[in-house]
Amino acid sequence: MKRSKNKLVGLLFVATLLFMLFSPSILASEQEEKVGVLLIGFGEPERYDADAYVGWKNFIHNYMEAGMKMMEMPYMATTAEKLLDMMDSGTLLVDRDDPFASKPKDDPNLIDAWGNSYEGEDYKWVSRSFVSIFGSIPMIGEMMPQHPYYLAPDGPGKGESDFWEYMGLDMYGLYQKMDNYNPGGGREQRIMDEVESMLKERYGDKIIIGRGFGAARPGFPDFRVAAEKLVKEEGVKDLVLAEAYVCFSEFEHPAGEIPEYLKEKGLDVNIITTRQIGGTDAYNKGVANKVEEELKKIQNDKDVVVILNHHGMPCSGIWGDEPYHEYAKEAFDGAKNEIYNLDIVKNWRGKIVVWQVYAEMADGMMDPDNEILSIKEAADKAVKEGYEYCIDVPYEVGNSGYETLIGLREAWGLEPPAWEEYYEDGLIKYRTEFEYDGMDVVITDGWIDGYAEGYYKQISMAIDKIYAGSNL
């Protein structure tokens, strides 16, 4: 009897010990030591479909909210949304075979904003877009798409704002110019995969990694919701917000919106935001290597202008104080200096210069003091100064299909599709060679070796700051 009692006491002791070791409170305290890392990206949909419509709607909606906040009128976002909801005349359609057609066809192959075919016969041609009213507004009119469409009084668009349908159909048309494949999403995921692998190798289970996106849709969570999950469900007390961007801005800055969102949810967490990728040593070297690859194909007594291409941001009005311009200059200076340090450049017998150029928003009222070179301004300047070759490296948003394959080519006066595809490092890459007023021009692919490494190092610096003094 005594032996049985001792055995029972022993079993109770073991059970108590196991309960203490694996109780929720103990596990929670261990989990509290972990750092949450949120990788934040654009999340551009690879192909256009119903999910892509949702993604781009969320992406553009974020832009609108950010713009209102930047003008210190956040309340206008709600007002604008209500006004947009009132714009509902039915289902907007375009011709699947010619999305940007300027004239109607007798028997168009119609498609709606969700990528579905429209088989009805009750539709009409709308030659003057309802967004034409924006055309008279300075700057806004220059950025708004202006193309006709077909309109059906019923269908899935009934109950959806015409504005969102219109923007969706515009994206559909751009995707068709890329043969319905945008490389941006896949490239971004590849970079995040590489970074996540490096982080796990270094920090192991001391960190919890999540991903959030601006173009939120099924499988690609909104960056705010992803942050909330790390704090609320995973229980992290320290959160690193890491935007996978070459250049930061106030206008498009998801990491700036997350703290307020979490506070509204009643969640308390220590937040550290990483620095941009542009300007890191790894990225600078990657850009320089891209330039070196092209210089090796040119006779070294030729005069060459190298264009480092940015997306761009207006330099006037409320945009004049946008920190984007400083961040872009930081990225440019780092890459430019690395290019000038190349042996091939030091030994070049001709002349070589490196210019910073915005692909968009650097003309007219958007740059009234001509602070930034646009593509056309840079091209004309290079021709006037006698440069024989131009190497254009889209190093800021070069992985974005619609920005680079469409926007950049059109800025050069090219009609997309205007590129040759080739395979390298497991990627489809894009290259364009042409002549501009006697000057030979090449637009390189936008993939920069060093992107993942620069991103990883910025995140590591933030994690190490949190764990300062630990045994990591």
KEVEXSE-486035 format. One line per 10 residues: number of its first residue (from 1); their letters; for each residue x, y, z of C-alpha. Coordinates in steps of 0.001 Angstrom, whole numbers, plus 500000, padded with zeros to 6 digits. Example, Ala and Ser with C-alpha at 12.3 -4.5 7.8 and 13.67 -1.06 7.14 Angstrom:
KEVEXSE-486035
1) as) 512300,495500,507800; 513670,498940,507140
***
This chain:
KEVEXSE-486035
1) mkrsknklvg) 500000,500000,500000; 502817,502365,500909; 504575,501601,497627; 501418,502411,495651; 501040,505681,497489; 504649,506634,496699; 504078,505736,493041; 500963,507953,492974; 502895,510848,494514; 505641,510329,491938
11) llfvatllfm) 503152,510348,489073; 501528,513501,490404; 504956,515153,490628; 505760,514234,487023; 502344,515405,485851; 502736,518716,487695; 506188,519218,486202; 504934,518491,482678; 501989,520839,483187; 504343,523605,484307
21) lfspsilase) 506660,523042,481350; 503942,522950,478711; 501249,525149,480196; 499951,528009,478003; 501506,530622,480304; 504959,529091,479983; 504610,528667,476229; 503389,532244,475967; 506400,533552,477856; 508698,531647,475502
31) qeekvgvlli) 506786,532962,472519; 507037,536517,473792; 510779,536320,473209; 510251,535843,469495; 510440,538765,467112; 507816,539142,464423; 509054,540060,460947; 506547,541248,458368; 507759,541234,454762; 505679,543859,452945
41) gfgeperyda) 505363,543950,449166; 503233,545304,446342; 501828,541881,445506; 501198,542611,441834; 498941,539854,440418; 500732,537745,437824; 497668,537299,435631; 494439,539200,435277; 491343,537475,436666; 488642,538076,439292
51) dayvgwknfi) 491201,537937,442120; 493432,540398,440271; 490478,542799,440091; 490169,542637,443880; 493926,543073,444307; 494212,546149,442114; 491095,547648,443681; 492706,547351,447116; 496001,548685,445780; 494434,551794,444235
61) hnymeagmkm) 492210,552299,447283; 495345,552391,449461; 496807,555031,447136; 493713,557184,447470; 493697,556968,451262; 497408,557754,451417; 496935,560783,449185; 494140,562153,451390; 496252,561666,454511; 499179,563373,452839
71) mempymatta) 496961,566391,452178; 496001,566218,455865; 492400,565458,454900; 491951,561788,455891; 488198,562314,456268; 488013,562953,452522; 488804,559294,451873; 485429,558276,453313; 483657,561068,451437; 485354,560104,448170
81) eklldmmdsg) 484406,556467,448670; 480749,557398,449141; 480821,559532,446002; 482403,556718,444025; 479741,554276,445227; 477110,556573,443736; 478677,556139,440294; 476931,552949,439221; 475371,552800,435770; 475665,549046,435197
91) tllvdrddpf) 478448,546800,433931; 481401,548313,432094; 482876,546211,429287; 485705,546299,426780; 486531,544277,423696; 488704,541357,424774; 490595,541561,421468; 491136,545340,421594; 490677,546712,425149; 491747,550250,424250
101) askpkddpnl) 489736,550516,421022; 488798,554084,420118; 485850,553034,417962; 483055,550473,418491; 482879,547171,416618; 479749,545552,415207; 480368,542295,417048; 482809,542907,419936; 484138,540084,422092; 483099,541686,425384
111) idawgnsyeg) 484626,541093,428792; 483836,542620,432202; 486202,543887,434893; 486331,540472,436572; 487610,538790,433404; 484292,537151,432510; 482835,537087,429018; 479598,539011,428462; 477114,537223,426222; 474231,539706,426431
121) edykwvsrsf) 473124,541951,423591; 471869,544921,425611; 474857,547249,425644; 475951,550568,424194; 479191,552296,423253; 480359,555105,425560; 482802,557239,423586; 483378,559885,426254; 484625,558275,429446; 482887,559319,432665
131) vsifgsipmi) 486359,560036,434100; 487000,562649,431397; 485965,565263,433907; 489252,564561,435709; 491157,565522,432578; 490843,569229,433388; 492295,568818,436882; 496029,569641,436993; 498264,566604,437566; 495325,564283,438283
141) gemmpqhpyy) 494120,564494,434699; 497570,563537,433437; 497573,560362,435516; 493995,559174,434886; 493375,556687,432064; 491054,558025,429363; 489562,555365,427107; 486047,554549,425838; 484119,551425,426804; 480869,549544,426347
151) lapdgpgkge) 478108,549658,428957; 475444,547079,429817; 472581,548116,432156; 472710,544855,434098; 475271,542181,434956; 477847,541799,437761; 478765,545485,437655; 475341,546516,438933; 476064,547469,442540; 479770,548078,441936
161) sdfweymgld) 481155,551571,441422; 481844,552355,437765; 485134,553856,438894; 486508,550542,440169; 485285,548687,437109; 486930,551272,434875; 490256,551006,436680; 490026,547210,436574; 489408,547221,432833; 492346,549574,432374
171) myglyqkmdn) 494579,547069,434188; 493096,544281,432074; 494141,546146,428933; 497669,546665,430243; 497960,542962,431074; 497023,542046,427510; 499973,544119,426280; 502124,541824,428449; 500412,538701,427058; 498511,538495,430359
181) ynpgggreqr) 501648,537930,432412; 503092,540443,434880; 506504,539262,436135; 506402,541520,439193; 504526,539166,441504; 506718,536136,440888; 509923,538149,441226; 508798,539686,444490; 507928,536271,445896; 511319,534930,444851
191) imdevesmlk) 513078,537769,446684; 510973,537186,449786; 511686,533445,449641; 515432,534102,449521; 515269,536588,452382; 513098,534323,454513; 515555,531460,453977; 518507,533627,455051; 516652,534914,458113; 515649,531434,459233
201) erygdkiiig) 519198,530187,458774; 520539,532935,461023; 517800,533346,463636; 516018,529989,463587; 512887,529862,465749; 513710,533167,467454; 511638,534938,464795; 508201,534495,463222; 507879,535669,459620; 504723,536856,457886
211) rgfgaarpgf) 503927,538510,454562; 501526,541327,453708; 500663,543084,450463; 499150,546252,449076; 497252,544427,446321; 495486,542219,448875; 493419,539308,447558; 492941,535595,448334; 496341,534127,449231; 497918,537590,449558
221) pdfrvaaekl) 496814,539093,452904; 496506,542811,453455; 499621,544153,455201; 497560,545496,458113; 495771,542201,458662; 499064,540303,458412; 500585,542545,461091; 497563,542049,463318; 497895,538279,463001; 501533,538354,464119
231) vkeegvkdlv) 500651,540391,467194; 497264,538944,468116; 497579,535286,467150; 501336,534729,467357; 501753,536948,470415; 504871,538832,469285; 505813,541859,471391; 508404,543193,468950; 507542,543629,465291; 509876,544450,462396
241) laeayvcfse) 508120,546043,459426; 510177,545437,456294; 508985,546967,453025; 510567,545295,450011; 511036,548678,448336; 514102,550195,446698; 512893,553722,447532; 510568,554767,450331; 507968,557503,450255; 505328,558992,452522
251) fehpageipe) 502650,558571,449889; 503133,554825,449522; 504323,553633,452903; 502408,550635,454349; 504701,550467,457386; 503508,553951,458295; 499863,552855,458410; 500308,549711,460485; 501051,551294,463923; 497833,553331,463819
261) ylkekgldvn) 495857,550290,462682; 497191,548124,465512; 496510,550884,468029; 492901,551094,466868; 492670,547349,467423; 493889,547816,470992; 497155,545961,470347; 500372,547093,472015; 503618,546175,470279; 507109,547596,469865
271) iittrqiggt) 507623,548413,466179; 510835,548939,464239; 510725,549814,460544; 513649,548804,458336; 515427,551146,455950; 515019,551014,452176; 516953,548614,449972; 518238,551329,447641; 521644,552588,448747; 522747,549350,450410
281) daynkgvank) 526160,548047,449384; 524730,544863,447901; 522205,546727,445798; 524688,549341,444647; 527012,546589,443432; 524148,544845,441671; 523282,547986,439718; 526945,548556,438843; 527278,544960,437628; 524261,545455,435378
291) veeelkkiqn) 525915,548514,433819; 529225,546676,433437; 527496,543870,431505; 526300,546406,428948; 529559,548348,428729; 531389,545162,427764; 529270,545096,424591; 530297,548650,423585; 533555,549858,422092; 535333,551676,424914
301) dkdvvvilnh) 536032,554881,423042; 532322,555647,422684; 530499,558287,424737; 527902,556643,426963; 525133,557987,429179; 523787,555697,431881; 520241,556367,433042; 519207,555061,436455; 515479,554964,436219; 513006,555772,438993
311) hgmpcsgiwg) 509248,555460,439055; 508923,559131,439989; 506928,561549,442141; 505752,565123,441475; 508011,567918,442699; 505329,570572,443133; 502578,571454,445579; 502087,569050,448465; 504481,566665,446751; 507425,569041,447020
321) depyheyake) 508096,567937,450587; 507651,564241,449812; 510639,562377,451325; 510598,560138,448256; 512908,562577,446488; 515509,562302,449263; 515231,558534,449372; 515569,558366,445577; 518678,560557,445747; 520163,558262,448412
331) afdgakneiy) 519610,555219,446189; 520930,557018,443129; 524086,558364,444778; 525012,554938,446139; 524573,553201,442784; 526227,556040,440824; 529345,555975,443003; 529614,552203,442624; 529367,552563,438839; 532133,555163,438750
341) nldivknwrg) 534292,552818,440838; 534117,550061,438221; 537492,549322,436621; 535883,549309,433200; 534592,552850,433810; 537898,554112,435188; 539659,552786,432091; 536995,553951,429623; 538488,556061,426838; 535230,557702,425867
351) kivvwqvyae) 533003,559766,428139; 530640,558167,430669; 528022,559992,432760; 525315,558660,435088; 521988,560499,435301; 519005,560174,437609; 515742,560077,435643; 512060,559707,436580; 509974,557647,434178; 506790,559398,435276
361) madgmmdpdn) 505660,562658,436899; 508664,564785,435895; 507057,566954,433212; 504972,570111,433106; 503152,571103,436284; 504496,568058,438068; 508033,569463,437842; 507611,573214,437226; 511181,574101,438206; 512641,571271,436106
371) eilsikeaad) 514401,569712,439091; 514263,566185,437685; 514972,564804,434231; 512128,562980,432537; 512854,560270,429958; 512300,562644,427045; 514341,565426,428642; 517202,563042,429355; 517078,561501,425873; 517065,564879,424100
381) kavkegyeyc) 519843,566197,426373; 521989,563123,425663; 521531,563470,421898; 522292,567197,422013; 525496,566557,423978; 526642,563936,421474; 526304,560692,423435; 526345,557694,421135; 524994,555063,423521; 522442,555089,426318
391) idvpyevgns) 522065,552345,428943; 518726,552643,430742; 518570,550573,433960; 515081,550506,435545; 516536,549921,438983; 513729,551135,441249; 510600,549347,439993; 512230,547262,437298; 510477,544080,438415; 507052,545627,437880
401) gyetliglre) 505642,544653,434530; 503130,547430,434032; 505530,550109,435293; 508552,549012,433275; 507332,547005,430306; 504475,549426,429696; 505127,552779,431397; 508860,553059,430728; 508617,551923,427105; 505811,554395,426420
411) awgleppawe) 507885,557172,428005; 510547,556419,425374; 507868,556665,422672; 507686,552904,422119; 504400,551077,421686; 504264,547954,423907; 504944,545150,423506; 508438,546351,422641; 510938,543909,424090; 512733,540640,423581
421) eyyedgliky) 512429,537884,426166; 515287,535711,427348; 515839,533254,430202; 518467,533718,432876; 518756,532555,436492; 515406,530796,436218; 513600,533996,435216; 512006,535361,432084; 513866,538601,431472; 513194,541530,429158
431) rtefeydgmd) 515463,543667,427026; 514822,546384,424452; 517313,547778,421923; 516379,550674,419640; 517613,553946,418201; 516567,557361,419476; 517465,560213,417139; 520729,558513,416140; 521637,557319,419650; 521715,553585,420377
441) vvitdgwidg) 519608,552786,423443; 519222,549644,425508; 516661,549191,428285; 517987,546437,430512; 515976,543991,432554; 515039,545314,435988; 516272,542344,438012; 519161,543528,440187; 521457,541006,441872; 521826,542127,445458
451) yaegyykqis) 518151,542977,445992; 517574,540068,448387; 520904,540550,450169; 520275,544265,450718; 516761,543536,451973; 518048,540834,454324; 520746,543078,455794; 518288,545866,456536; 515992,543399,458318; 518902,541856,460242
461) maidkiyags) 519939,545287,461512; 516433,545829,462885; 516282,542392,464547; 519730,542838,466074; 518645,546191,467455; 515799,544471,469292; 518030,541684,470542; 520875,544017,471465; 522843,542487,474313; 521410,538985,473771
471) nl) 523315,535859,472781; 522023,535751,469219
***
